[in-house]
Amino acid sequence: MTIQMATRDQVLSLLGDGHDYETAAARLGIAPGEAYLIATGRPADGSDSRYFADPGDLPASPQRLVGPVPVNPQRHPTVEAWVRDRARRELSR
């Protein structure tokens, strides 16, 4: 197994040449979230509290660099079943 390593200078150079994180990462053989971390010093998943406290000129959602778009479903069968069961228990008191 070969581990690809990239430096901050390499990532910033590609970004300066007009690449986005996805294409810069592809050129360097690393993940887009890793390129973001190397360039900014902040994790793309938003787990760094500084990201939330002072976003500055950061992209609106770097989360897209580390995985699929987050889903916030309005309905889910498991949740609906739990709510029905909970309502039944409340009514039987």
C-alpha positions in Angstrom: 0.0 0.0 0.0 1.4 3.4 -1.0 0.4 6.4 1.1 0.2 9.7 -0.8 1.4 12.8 1.0 0.9 16.3 -0.1 2.3 19.6 1.3 0.5 22.8 2.0 2.5 24.5 -0.7 1.4 21.9 -3.3 -2.3 22.3 -2.4 -2.1 26.1 -2.3 -0.2 26.2 -5.6 -3.0 24.2 -7.3 -5.7 26.3 -5.7 -3.8 29.4 -6.9 -3.8 28.0 -10.4 -7.6 27.9 -10.4 -8.3 24.4 -9.2 -11.0 23.7 -6.6 -10.4 21.2 -3.7 -11.7 18.3 -5.7 -9.5 18.7 -8.7 -6.4 19.7 -6.6 -6.9 16.6 -4.5 -7.2 14.4 -7.6 -4.0 15.8 -9.0 -2.2 15.1 -5.7 -3.8 11.6 -5.3 -5.5 12.5 -2.0 -9.1 13.0 -0.8 -10.7 16.5 -1.2 -11.3 16.7 2.5 -7.6 16.1 3.1 -6.7 18.8 0.6 -9.0 21.2 2.5 -7.4 20.2 5.8 -3.9 20.7 4.5 -4.7 24.1 3.0 -6.7 25.6 5.8 -5.7 23.6 8.9 -9.4 22.9 9.6 -11.3 19.7 9.1 -13.8 19.8 6.3 -16.4 17.9 8.4 -16.8 21.0 10.6 -15.8 19.3 13.7 -13.4 22.1 14.6 -15.3 24.5 16.8 -13.3 27.4 15.3 -15.0 26.7 12.0 -18.4 27.5 13.5 -17.2 30.4 15.6 -15.4 32.4 12.9 -16.1 31.1 9.3 -14.4 34.1 7.7 -14.0 33.4 4.0 -14.5 29.6 4.2 -16.9 27.9 1.8 -20.4 27.7 3.0 -20.2 23.9 3.5 -16.9 22.2 3.3 -18.7 19.0 4.5 -19.3 18.2 0.9 -15.6 17.5 0.6 -15.7 14.5 3.0 -18.8 12.6 2.1 -22.2 12.6 0.6 -24.6 15.5 1.1 -26.1 15.2 4.6 -29.6 14.1 4.6 -32.3 15.4 6.9 -35.4 13.3 6.0 -38.8 14.6 7.1 -40.0 11.1 7.7 -38.4 7.8 8.6 -40.3 4.5 9.2 -38.3 3.7 12.3 -39.1 7.1 13.9 -42.7 6.9 12.9 -43.0 3.5 14.6 -41.4 4.8 17.7 -43.7 7.8 17.9 -46.8 5.5 17.4 -45.6 3.2 20.2 -44.9 6.1 22.5 -48.3 7.6 21.9 -49.9 4.2 22.6 -48.0 4.0 25.9 -49.1 7.5 26.9 -52.8 6.8 26.1 -52.7 3.6 28.1 -51.7 5.4 31.3 
